[in-house]
Each structure stands twice: as C-alpha cells, then as structure tokens.
Amino acid sequence: MEQGWPVLEPHTAFVPGIHVDAICQHLQAITEGRISNLIINVPPGHAKSLLVTVFWPAWVWTTHPEVRWIFASYRADLAIRDSLKCRILMESDWYQQRWGDRFRLRDDQNQKARYENSATGYRVVTSVGTGTGERADIVVVDDPTSVDQADSDAERQSANEWWNGTMTTRLNDLRTGHLVVIQQRLHEDDLTGHLLEQGGYQLLMLPEEFEPERASSTSIGWRDPRTQSGELLWPAKIRSVEVAALKVKLGSYRYSGQYQQRPSPSGGGIFRRHWFRYWKPKTMDLRPVVVRLPDGSQQQIQAIDLPDEFDEMIQSWDMAYKDLKTSDYVAGGVWASKGANRFLIDQLRDRLGFTETLAALQAMTQKWPKALAKLIEDKANGPAVISSLRSRIPGLLAINPEGGKIARAQAVTPYIESGNVFLPHPAIAPWVDGFIEECAIFPNGRHDNQVDQMTQALRRIRTKPTRISVSLTPLSSYAGEYSWMA
C-alpha cells in the first residue's frame, strides 16, 4: 500500500497508522487461510476502501492471479469506482515493472464492472440487493448500508437478508472461501450486529478514540496497541481538534456509530444511563448502584426506600406483532407515582404467543390488582388482546400514540434526567440492566418494547390525591432474584 500509494494519490502523502497495520495483518491472515471470515469496523475517512478493495486484490494477484473476487457496496457506482482504481494500479508502470509477467488483463473481458486476467482470476462488481450469477473465492461488501439507510428497519433487514441469502452462497468452495464485511456501526441490528449474533466471523473493531473496556483483539494474536483512554486511532491525520469538530457536526449518535463503532453513545443517547435512579424495599439493605458517567468516572447511586403509598398505579403494555415464538418481545410494566416521582414496580418481557400474552396480562393483573388502568398500544396484537379480555379484566385502555417513537421518547426525558424515574435495584431485579441498555441504545437498538411501554406510562401517569397502599412480600428467592406480590 505504501509503495503503490503515489500511483493513485500522487498529491496526497501516505500517512501510516494503527488501523493500516491492523487491517493489513488481517487481510494477509485471510489470504494465508488463518482467518476464514472477517468484519472490519473502522471510521470513515481512514482509507479503508483503498486498502481493502484496491490494494489487497492487486497484492493477492501478484502471487495468486487465479483468485476470483466479488465486491459489493450499497451503491454500485462506489464498487465500480474502486474496481477502476484497482485496474489503474495494476496497469501502472510501477505495478507492471514488478509483476507484469505474472498475468495480463484480458482485452475481451475488461469492463468497469467485470474484468478477468489471463490466469482465470476475475473481479466482479455488484450492489446490495442485487444478485449475481458469478462465484468467487473471496466475497467483500464495503458499506452494506448508507448512513441514512441504517435508520430504516426495512433497509437494514434487506441488506442482512441479501448477504445471508445471496452473497454467502456465491463462494466457489464453502470450506476455503472467505467473506469480508467492512462498515461503520450505525445500528445494533446492522449487518455487523446481525453477523456477530449469528457467529462465524472475526471482528476487527477500531474506534477513533480508545476505550480500554472495549479493546479489540483477534485470533491471530493482534490486540489494539493503545493503552490510554481517549487515545486517537490516527493522530497524524485526525487530531483532537478535528475529533471535537466531528462530535459537534455529527452529534452523539452519529459520532458514536461512525467513529466509535458503537451504535449508541457511551453514556446513552436520548436516555442517559446515569439518569435513572433506584428503589429498594425498606426491609433490605443494599449497596449503592455504581454507574459510569460519560467522562469515564464512576458515581454511586443510593437506592431509596419504596414508598408505602402511591398516588396512582397503572400497567403499560407493548404487544408483539405476530403470534410466534420468534416474533418481537412483549413488554408489560407496572408503574406508580408518588408526587413527582415515577416508579417501575414490576415488568414482564418475553417472546409470547397470543394465548400466552393473554395469560401474562391476567397474571400481572392478579399480582397487582391496584393497577387499575391497563394501557395497551392500539397496534400489533393489542386490539385483539383488548377484545379477548375486555369482559374479564376491567380498565383495558387502547392507546393511540401521538408522534413517532423518538418524539415520544424525547417528551419524557425530563422525568428521567431530573432523577424522578426509579427502577428496582438490580440486586432484586436482574432485568434492570437490560432495561437500561435498551433505553440507552434507543433508537438504534434491535428492540424497543421496554422503551415503548415506559414512554407510554410516563406520558399517561399523573399525580392524583388518591392514596394507594402497597406492601411487598417476597414470594421466592434464588441467585439474588426476587419476585414480589403487592
């Protein structure tokens, strides 16, 4: 790359960096068969397209010109751009003087989107969502979705299905072929997130600012060489002043995904992790909850005693769309108010079929009979649930939410930011950590059912003069988990 750089970038000096060394090491490991499949998460503007889609195939052909490639991107013209650059590099005097005797590009198979060499190796270009009849030894996708497309559930799902259903079947030999994905993280369920959950890929994760707790390491013995929190990836090219400007320009969400390879800011986005407060039963003496602040420091939050009386208590439900075990989660929470404070008393979150959902709502009602109003969003299985249970359970209310999910979330952030929303201490409700994580990553998370039931409750619940007495009785205790009955 360093020697060939002036051929393609004659007016820009080559600047080495940690990421250049790391990517080169891993691409060489793929070429030598030490890595099968690889995901590279790297910030934009770090020459990743030149390195992976231009210099790498040109380098491989110097010793193995028979290797066949398929390259794709979310836009075909981007993949064609890099294909042309690779051809320019291989046709240059610099390349020909060194390896011109290894192969030649065939005149009758030398197009923008497909060219072939005299050793039967070829390079084919396609775009995300498009099929190809060609097969290859190495299949690469560089940016499967754009920044804007990553916000769309349909676009992300389409890219994920295209990769799984089309491109992974294009390998000449499933035992020896290689799959490579290059992208910046934009959503928890982008192609990287989807493939990491699926398994079978090495992850080379390179954030712009080093985070020791997320230090990347791989099977070839590589580990991020940085040691100091905040240490930059390419300081010779992108300095602290440029990073600060990017944070202002992009905002916390975009910067976190594109540059830190994390779909949500470290402290959270719309909902910050350290905003939440905690409650505990009066009978229990629990340690403070330790939370990490955005600047990396830690804070201890002491849980308060749960009040004996509440002004109001309700249930809030977000239903699944399908009557399948593989459908989205059902989330139902019991919320109470005392003055300005809001308390999440109990929650159910599970993948439930329709019949199981009915049983869950009935069980929650029996467990918390003083939660008179049951808010059920008027979509998915919600209307059918209300219709089925209206004659058996009082207080079922169909809620038609106003505005989009983000607008509804932003409308309740003052409650949480001001420290007026209390969750059960994690020692008695282990699900609380997952609840906070879903809130912190919203709206870039894979699921948002808990967020929906929370925003629905906080927008509805209000202080009333009615007093509701609640005493909690432990039903069972195991491995630090408690179940409560009012």
PAMIKE-80878 format. One record per residue (C-alpha): x, y, z; residue number from 1. Coordinates in pm, 1 decimal. Example, Ala and Ser with C-alpha at 12.3 -4.5 7.8 and 13.67 -1.06 7.14 Angstrom:
BEGIN
east, north, up, pos
1230.0, -450.0, 780.0, 1
1367.0, -106.0, 714.0, 2
This chain:
BEGIN
east, north, up, pos
0.0, 0.0, 0.0, 1
274.6, 241.4, 95.6, 2
471.9, 180.5, -224.9, 3
170.8, 190.0, -453.2, 4
5.6, 488.2, -285.2, 5
163.5, 755.7, -513.0, 6
15.2, 583.5, -817.6, 7
-338.5, 654.4, -700.6, 8
-281.9, 952.8, -469.7, 9
13.0, 1144.3, -622.4, 10
-77.8, 1470.8, -447.4, 11
-152.4, 1324.4, -102.6, 12
120.5, 1190.9, 122.7, 13
80.2, 842.1, 263.8, 14
25.2, 858.9, 640.7, 15
75.8, 533.4, 834.8, 16
-145.3, 446.2, 1126.3, 17
-251.7, 176.3, 1371.7, 18
-551.4, 88.8, 1156.9, 19
-340.5, 46.1, 840.9, 20
-113.7, -204.5, 1014.3, 21
-407.8, -387.6, 1173.1, 22
-610.2, -417.8, 854.4, 23
-305.2, -529.8, 653.9, 24
-226.2, -800.3, 910.1, 25
-579.9, -935.8, 899.2, 26
-611.3, -925.6, 520.5, 27
-284.7, -1116.7, 495.6, 28
-420.4, -1368.7, 750.1, 29
-725.1, -1422.3, 527.8, 30
-505.1, -1467.3, 222.4, 31
-297.3, -1727.9, 407.3, 32
-606.6, -1908.3, 538.0, 33
-553.5, -1821.9, 904.8, 34
-886.1, -1636.3, 917.6, 35
-1197.9, -1755.9, 738.9, 36
-1439.9, -1464.0, 763.9, 37
-1372.6, -1109.7, 884.4, 38
-1566.8, -799.5, 989.5, 39
-1380.4, -468.8, 993.9, 40
-1538.4, -176.8, 1179.7, 41
-1339.7, 138.2, 1104.1, 42
-1428.9, 510.1, 1095.3, 43
-1491.6, 685.4, 762.9, 44
-1204.2, 870.3, 603.3, 45
-943.4, 615.2, 709.8, 46
-859.3, 481.2, 359.9, 47
-1037.7, 151.1, 426.2, 48
-1182.6, 128.3, 73.3, 49
-843.2, 186.0, -86.7, 50
-679.3, -67.4, 138.8, 51
-936.8, -347.4, 123.0, 52
-1091.5, -314.2, -221.4, 53
-799.1, -170.4, -421.8, 54
-458.6, -262.0, -280.2, 55
-548.4, -600.5, -132.2, 56
-676.7, -770.5, -451.0, 57
-391.1, -617.8, -652.5, 58
-144.6, -759.0, -395.8, 59
-306.1, -1104.5, -393.5, 60
-285.1, -1127.6, -772.5, 61
93.8, -1079.8, -759.0, 62
120.2, -1435.7, -621.7, 63
-224.4, -1587.3, -684.3, 64
-366.3, -1433.2, -1002.1, 65
-621.1, -1715.9, -1022.4, 66
-816.2, -1580.8, -721.0, 67
-1169.2, -1468.6, -807.4, 68
-1338.4, -1177.0, -632.1, 69
-1684.9, -1029.8, -586.6, 70
-1705.7, -676.7, -445.4, 71
-2027.3, -502.6, -344.6, 72
-2145.4, -181.4, -183.0, 73
-2481.0, -18.8, -112.2, 74
-2430.9, 172.9, -436.9, 75
-2294.6, 4.4, -747.1, 76
-2106.6, 316.7, -860.2, 77
-1898.4, 310.0, -541.1, 78
-1795.2, -50.2, -604.2, 79
-1720.0, 34.6, -969.1, 80
-1509.8, 334.3, -858.2, 81
-1280.9, 109.9, -655.1, 82
-1273.0, -154.2, -925.8, 83
-1141.0, 107.5, -1169.3, 84
-880.0, 224.9, -918.7, 85
-757.9, -130.6, -877.2, 86
-729.4, -169.9, -1255.3, 87
-541.6, 160.7, -1283.4, 88
-299.7, 40.7, -1016.3, 89
-236.2, -292.0, -1191.4, 90
-189.6, -126.1, -1530.6, 91
57.0, 130.2, -1391.6, 92
426.8, 120.9, -1476.8, 93
507.9, 69.8, -1107.9, 94
299.8, -249.0, -1092.8, 95
387.8, -380.0, -1437.6, 96
761.7, -345.6, -1381.4, 97
737.4, -567.4, -1074.7, 98
463.0, -820.0, -1155.2, 99
373.1, -767.2, -1519.3, 100
497.0, -1116.3, -1602.0, 101
250.1, -1283.3, -1362.0, 102
-67.0, -1213.3, -1564.5, 103
-228.0, -972.0, -1805.5, 104
-578.8, -830.7, -1812.5, 105
-777.3, -984.4, -2096.7, 106
-891.5, -735.8, -2358.8, 107
-1215.3, -924.0, -2423.0, 108
-1308.7, -927.2, -2051.0, 109
-1205.6, -581.0, -1934.3, 110
-1510.9, -380.7, -1833.2, 111
-1585.4, -147.4, -1544.2, 112
-1798.8, -396.1, -1355.6, 113
-1608.6, -708.7, -1454.4, 114
-1258.0, -783.3, -1569.4, 115
-1061.0, -1103.4, -1598.1, 116
-693.0, -1190.4, -1618.1, 117
-502.3, -1446.8, -1820.9, 118
-476.6, -1679.3, -1517.4, 119
-860.9, -1707.3, -1498.4, 120
-885.3, -1478.2, -1197.8, 121
-1153.2, -1211.9, -1218.5, 122
-1316.4, -926.1, -1032.4, 123
-1694.3, -873.9, -1038.1, 124
-1885.5, -576.0, -902.2, 125
-2242.0, -577.8, -774.1, 126
-2459.8, -378.8, -533.3, 127
-2651.1, -464.9, -218.0, 128
-2985.5, -618.4, -302.9, 129
-2869.2, -733.5, -646.0, 130
-2796.8, -1093.2, -731.4, 131
-2508.1, -1221.6, -939.6, 132
-2456.5, -1544.6, -1128.0, 133
-2083.3, -1534.5, -1061.4, 134
-1897.0, -1723.3, -791.7, 135
-1577.5, -1620.6, -617.5, 136
-1308.1, -1724.9, -372.5, 137
-1342.3, -1401.8, -173.4, 138
-1662.9, -1200.4, -135.9, 139
-1637.5, -847.5, 6.1, 140
-1903.6, -590.1, 91.2, 141
-1783.1, -237.5, 164.7, 142
-2057.3, -38.3, 341.7, 143
-2369.2, -257.8, 305.6, 144
-2591.2, 35.6, 407.2, 145
-2554.1, 410.1, 391.9, 146
-2585.6, 632.8, 697.7, 147
-2942.6, 720.8, 601.1, 148
-3041.4, 363.3, 516.6, 149
-2928.7, 242.9, 859.2, 150
-3221.6, 429.1, 1016.4, 151
-3467.9, 216.4, 819.5, 152
-3567.7, -123.0, 958.1, 153
-3660.8, -233.3, 606.0, 154
-3326.1, -127.8, 453.7, 155
-3122.7, -298.4, 725.5, 156
-3324.8, -617.2, 705.7, 157
-3296.1, -615.6, 327.5, 158
-2915.4, -583.6, 346.2, 159
-2890.0, -859.1, 607.4, 160
-3110.2, -1095.7, 407.4, 161
-2920.2, -1016.2, 86.1, 162
-2589.4, -1106.5, 248.9, 163
-2718.2, -1426.5, 408.8, 164
-2938.8, -1539.8, 123.2, 165
-2739.9, -1428.5, -181.7, 166
-2375.3, -1344.5, -121.5, 167
-2276.1, -1617.6, 123.2, 168
-2385.0, -1874.2, -136.3, 169
-2156.4, -1725.2, -401.1, 170
-1835.6, -1883.5, -270.6, 171
-1666.6, -2133.3, -500.6, 172
-1577.8, -2352.4, -203.4, 173
-1757.7, -2307.4, 127.1, 174
-1465.9, -2471.0, 309.0, 175
-1190.4, -2245.6, 177.0, 176
-1374.7, -1931.8, 63.6, 177
-1373.3, -1606.8, 258.8, 178
-1635.1, -1343.9, 345.8, 179
-1535.0, -989.3, 442.2, 180
-1762.1, -711.8, 569.9, 181
-1637.2, -356.1, 610.3, 182
-1858.1, -94.0, 771.5, 183
-1903.9, 167.2, 1037.6, 184
-2155.3, 77.8, 1310.0, 185
-2484.2, 261.9, 1267.9, 186
-2737.7, 37.6, 1438.9, 187
-2737.2, -256.5, 1676.9, 188
-2902.5, -468.7, 1408.0, 189
-2688.2, -359.8, 1113.3, 190
-2504.3, -630.1, 919.1, 191
-2220.2, -636.6, 1171.5, 192
-2456.9, -683.8, 1463.8, 193
-2654.3, -943.5, 1272.8, 194
-2343.9, -1146.8, 1183.8, 195
-2186.9, -1123.5, 1529.0, 196
-2505.0, -1265.1, 1677.6, 197
-2501.3, -1537.2, 1412.6, 198
-2132.6, -1622.2, 1468.1, 199
-1855.5, -1738.3, 1237.2, 200
-1671.9, -1405.6, 1191.2, 201
-1361.2, -1247.2, 1340.7, 202
-1418.5, -884.8, 1444.3, 203
-1153.2, -618.3, 1396.1, 204
-1302.3, -318.2, 1575.5, 205
-1114.9, 12.4, 1552.0, 206
-1276.0, 307.8, 1733.7, 207
-1144.0, 657.9, 1674.9, 208
-1094.4, 714.5, 2049.2, 209
-964.4, 421.7, 2250.8, 210
-1193.0, 275.9, 2515.5, 211
-997.2, 30.5, 2734.4, 212
-1305.8, -168.0, 2832.0, 213
-1379.2, -233.2, 2462.0, 214
-1024.2, -306.6, 2346.6, 215
-1035.9, -526.0, 2036.1, 216
-834.6, -846.5, 1999.0, 217
-844.3, -1126.6, 1742.4, 218
-741.5, -1488.8, 1698.9, 219
-417.1, -1406.3, 1515.0, 220
-274.7, -1251.2, 1831.4, 221
-349.7, -890.7, 1742.7, 222
-468.3, -651.4, 2012.1, 223
-531.5, -279.8, 1991.7, 224
-190.3, -138.1, 2092.3, 225
-335.1, 173.6, 2255.2, 226
-339.0, 192.3, 2633.4, 227
-477.1, 533.1, 2730.5, 228
-847.4, 611.1, 2732.4, 229
-925.2, 856.0, 2451.2, 230
-603.9, 779.8, 2260.1, 231
-666.5, 855.0, 1893.4, 232
-655.9, 599.9, 1612.1, 233
-483.8, 817.7, 1350.4, 234
-343.3, 1123.3, 1532.2, 235
-110.7, 1210.2, 1246.0, 236
-414.8, 1261.3, 1025.3, 237
-712.5, 1324.8, 1255.0, 238
-619.8, 1528.2, 1561.6, 239
-817.5, 1610.0, 1875.1, 240
-938.1, 1937.6, 1724.2, 241
-1084.3, 1753.0, 1423.4, 242
-1245.7, 1494.3, 1652.2, 243
-1408.3, 1770.1, 1858.5, 244
-1544.4, 1929.4, 1541.2, 245
-1681.9, 1595.0, 1422.7, 246
-1867.1, 1547.9, 1750.8, 247
-2036.6, 1884.6, 1707.7, 248
-2114.2, 1827.6, 1341.0, 249
-2240.5, 1471.2, 1367.6, 250
-2396.2, 1471.2, 1712.5, 251
-2351.8, 1199.7, 1972.8, 252
-2544.5, 927.0, 1786.7, 253
-2369.8, 961.5, 1453.0, 254
-2026.2, 1006.5, 1604.1, 255
-2069.9, 707.3, 1834.0, 256
-2168.3, 477.0, 1548.4, 257
-1947.2, 605.4, 1268.6, 258
-1633.2, 677.0, 1468.6, 259
-1656.6, 478.7, 1793.3, 260
-1812.9, 167.3, 1634.7, 261
-2085.2, 171.5, 1898.4, 262
-2447.8, 219.1, 1789.8, 263
-2515.8, 438.4, 2094.0, 264
-2306.4, 694.2, 2285.7, 265
-2116.6, 553.0, 2582.6, 266
-2341.6, 730.2, 2830.0, 267
-2655.9, 671.3, 2629.4, 268
-2837.6, 885.7, 2375.2, 269
-3187.8, 1017.6, 2429.2, 270
-3186.1, 835.9, 2761.8, 271
-2857.2, 851.6, 2953.0, 272
-2764.1, 554.0, 3166.5, 273
-2673.3, 763.9, 3468.6, 274
-3007.4, 947.8, 3474.4, 275
-3201.6, 657.2, 3622.9, 276
-3249.2, 624.3, 3997.7, 277
-3329.2, 313.7, 4202.9, 278
-3563.1, 194.2, 4475.3, 279
-3541.1, -90.3, 4725.2, 280
-3777.3, -249.0, 4979.1, 281
-3744.6, -95.3, 5323.5, 282
-3656.1, -433.7, 5466.9, 283
-3340.0, -464.9, 5258.8, 284
-3001.3, -300.5, 5298.5, 285
-2846.4, -289.2, 4951.3, 286
-2522.5, -140.4, 4826.8, 287
-2530.8, 171.2, 4607.5, 288
-2558.0, 113.5, 4233.1, 289
-2231.8, 204.6, 4058.4, 290
-2278.0, 378.9, 3722.9, 291
-2025.2, 511.0, 3474.4, 292
-2056.5, 876.4, 3374.9, 293
-1991.3, 999.1, 3018.0, 294
-1645.5, 1127.7, 3117.4, 295
-1543.2, 778.2, 3229.4, 296
-1567.0, 842.6, 3603.4, 297
-1794.9, 643.4, 3831.8, 298
-2081.9, 751.0, 4050.5, 299
-2254.4, 565.5, 4331.2, 300
-2632.5, 598.9, 4342.4, 301
-2801.9, 506.9, 4667.0, 302
-3140.0, 339.1, 4625.2, 303
-3430.1, 498.9, 4814.2, 304
-3691.2, 309.2, 5012.3, 305
-4004.7, 232.1, 4815.6, 306
-4292.7, 448.8, 4946.8, 307
-4571.4, 281.0, 5145.0, 308
-4836.1, 468.5, 4949.0, 309
-4873.8, 581.6, 4588.9, 310
-5093.2, 836.7, 4420.6, 311
-5159.7, 620.4, 4115.6, 312
-5067.0, 280.2, 3976.5, 313
-5109.5, 158.8, 3618.8, 314
-4997.4, -111.1, 3379.3, 315
-4840.8, -30.8, 3041.5, 316
-4807.7, -287.4, 2760.3, 317
-4634.7, -304.9, 2425.6, 318
-4751.4, -608.0, 2230.7, 319
-4579.2, -821.4, 1967.6, 320
-4684.4, -820.4, 1604.2, 321
-4700.8, -1193.2, 1543.2, 322
-4826.8, -1494.9, 1728.9, 323
-4487.1, -1661.8, 1708.3, 324
-4209.3, -1753.2, 1947.8, 325
-3968.3, -1586.9, 1702.7, 326
-4159.4, -1257.2, 1694.2, 327
-4063.4, -943.4, 1885.2, 328
-4090.2, -919.6, 2261.1, 329
-4399.2, -842.8, 2463.6, 330
-4321.0, -591.2, 2737.9, 331
-4555.4, -500.1, 3021.9, 332
-4467.5, -278.5, 3316.4, 333
-4637.9, -178.8, 3640.7, 334
-4578.7, 190.5, 3713.5, 335
-4668.2, 402.2, 4014.9, 336
-4640.7, 768.9, 4108.6, 337
-4570.7, 943.2, 4434.8, 338
-4566.3, 1318.2, 4398.8, 339
-4323.2, 1398.8, 4117.0, 340
-4156.4, 1058.5, 4126.1, 341
-4234.3, 764.1, 3899.3, 342
-4155.6, 405.7, 3997.6, 343
-4126.9, 99.6, 3776.1, 344
-4250.7, -163.4, 4020.9, 345
-4253.2, -475.1, 3806.8, 346
-4202.8, -578.9, 3445.5, 347
-4254.0, -877.1, 3217.5, 348
-4056.1, -907.3, 2894.1, 349
-4072.1, -1223.0, 2690.0, 350
-4147.1, -1364.3, 2347.8, 351
-4507.4, -1473.6, 2382.0, 352
-4772.4, -1610.2, 2153.1, 353
-5120.1, -1459.6, 2161.2, 354
-5260.7, -1704.2, 2416.1, 355
-4955.5, -1662.2, 2638.2, 356
-4990.7, -1284.6, 2616.4, 357
-5347.1, -1305.6, 2744.0, 358
-5233.0, -1522.8, 3033.4, 359
-4947.3, -1283.3, 3115.1, 360
-5175.7, -981.6, 3132.9, 361
-5419.4, -1171.1, 3354.6, 362
-5136.7, -1281.3, 3583.8, 363
-4999.9, -926.7, 3610.3, 364
-5348.5, -801.3, 3696.7, 365
-5388.0, -1062.1, 3966.6, 366
-5043.9, -980.5, 4105.5, 367
-5105.6, -603.6, 4103.0, 368
-5483.7, -552.9, 4145.3, 369
-5445.7, -183.6, 4236.6, 370
-5301.7, -103.6, 3893.4, 371
-5648.0, -25.9, 3761.5, 372
-5571.0, 127.2, 3420.2, 373
-5405.3, -107.5, 3169.9, 374
-5257.2, 87.2, 2879.9, 375
-5226.9, -120.5, 2563.0, 376
-5091.2, 33.1, 2245.7, 377
-5355.7, 4.8, 1975.5, 378
-5143.0, -188.0, 1725.1, 379
-4993.5, -533.3, 1673.3, 380
-5183.0, -782.1, 1892.6, 381
-5312.1, -501.2, 2114.6, 382
-5665.9, -472.2, 1972.0, 383
-5713.8, -849.9, 1975.9, 384
-5592.0, -868.6, 2337.5, 385
-5835.2, -598.4, 2445.6, 386
-6121.3, -766.2, 2259.9, 387
-6046.8, -1103.0, 2419.4, 388
-6010.7, -976.0, 2777.3, 389
-6249.5, -681.6, 2797.8, 390
-6521.9, -886.7, 2967.1, 391
-6279.1, -1041.9, 3216.2, 392
-6041.3, -759.2, 3309.6, 393
-6153.8, -401.3, 3379.2, 394
-5957.9, -92.9, 3278.5, 395
-5818.5, -203.9, 2942.8, 396
-5742.0, 115.2, 2750.2, 397
-5641.8, 125.2, 2383.9, 398
-5373.6, 390.8, 2338.9, 399
-5311.3, 558.6, 2005.7, 400
-4967.7, 716.0, 2049.7, 401
-4912.9, 1062.0, 1907.1, 402
-4597.9, 1130.7, 1705.3, 403
-4314.4, 892.1, 1633.2, 404
-4118.4, 682.5, 1878.4, 405
-3835.7, 934.7, 1904.9, 406
-4071.7, 1225.4, 1967.5, 407
-4250.0, 1029.3, 2239.1, 408
-3918.1, 938.8, 2398.9, 409
-3796.1, 1297.6, 2395.3, 410
-4120.5, 1409.7, 2558.1, 411
-4048.2, 1206.5, 2874.1, 412
-3673.9, 1265.4, 2906.9, 413
-3726.5, 1547.5, 3161.5, 414
-3873.8, 1294.5, 3406.2, 415
-3563.6, 1075.5, 3380.3, 416
-3298.0, 1345.6, 3350.6, 417
-3430.7, 1517.6, 3663.8, 418
-3390.9, 1195.7, 3862.7, 419
-3763.2, 1132.7, 3905.4, 420
-3776.0, 785.0, 3748.4, 421
-3688.0, 498.1, 3981.4, 422
-3615.0, 139.2, 3878.6, 423
-3582.9, -164.1, 4107.2, 424
-3233.1, -213.8, 4244.9, 425
-3054.1, -458.9, 4009.2, 426
-2991.5, -691.3, 4304.4, 427
-3364.0, -767.0, 4325.2, 428
-3444.2, -728.0, 3953.9, 429
-3158.5, -851.8, 3730.7, 430
-3356.4, -749.5, 3420.7, 431
-3296.6, -381.5, 3505.4, 432
-2953.0, -380.8, 3338.5, 433
-3110.7, -496.0, 3011.8, 434
-3386.0, -236.6, 3051.3, 435
-3132.7, 45.4, 3089.0, 436
-2924.4, -81.4, 2796.7, 437
-3229.4, -85.1, 2568.7, 438
-3310.6, 270.7, 2675.1, 439
-2951.2, 388.1, 2627.8, 440
-2916.1, 244.7, 2278.1, 441
-3259.4, 365.1, 2160.4, 442
-3342.7, 434.6, 1877.0, 443
-3051.8, 234.1, 1731.7, 444
-3127.6, -86.1, 1919.3, 445
-3259.6, -415.0, 1792.3, 446
-3561.0, -394.6, 2025.8, 447
-3755.7, -107.5, 2180.4, 448
-4051.7, -273.6, 2353.8, 449
-3937.6, -175.2, 2701.1, 450
-3883.1, 180.8, 2584.7, 451
-4232.3, 190.6, 2434.3, 452
-4404.5, 66.0, 2746.9, 453
-4204.8, 316.8, 2955.4, 454
-4279.3, 621.2, 2742.2, 455
-4644.0, 521.6, 2720.1, 456
-4666.4, 501.3, 3100.3, 457
-4473.6, 820.8, 3174.5, 458
-4685.0, 1020.0, 2929.9, 459
-5005.2, 891.9, 3090.1, 460
-4939.4, 862.1, 3461.8, 461
-5015.1, 1164.5, 3675.2, 462
-5030.5, 1263.9, 4039.7, 463
-5373.0, 1214.1, 4197.0, 464
-5495.3, 1271.9, 4551.8, 465
-5596.8, 906.4, 4585.1, 466
-5364.6, 712.7, 4815.3, 467
-5272.5, 353.9, 4729.7, 468
-5102.1, 148.1, 4997.6, 469
-4857.1, -114.0, 4883.7, 470
-4663.2, -369.7, 5083.3, 471
-4421.4, -603.5, 4914.1, 472
-4398.4, -965.6, 5017.6, 473
-4117.9, -1179.1, 4873.4, 474
-4256.0, -1488.3, 4700.2, 475
-3927.6, -1661.6, 4632.0, 476
-3555.9, -1602.0, 4639.7, 477
-3281.9, -1764.0, 4433.5, 478
-2946.7, -1647.4, 4297.9, 479
-3022.4, -1292.7, 4407.0, 480
-3356.0, -1276.1, 4223.2, 481
-3675.9, -1177.5, 4398.6, 482
-4040.3, -1191.4, 4297.7, 483
-4284.5, -963.9, 4472.1, 484
-4655.8, -952.2, 4542.8, 485
-4847.6, -643.2, 4641.9, 486
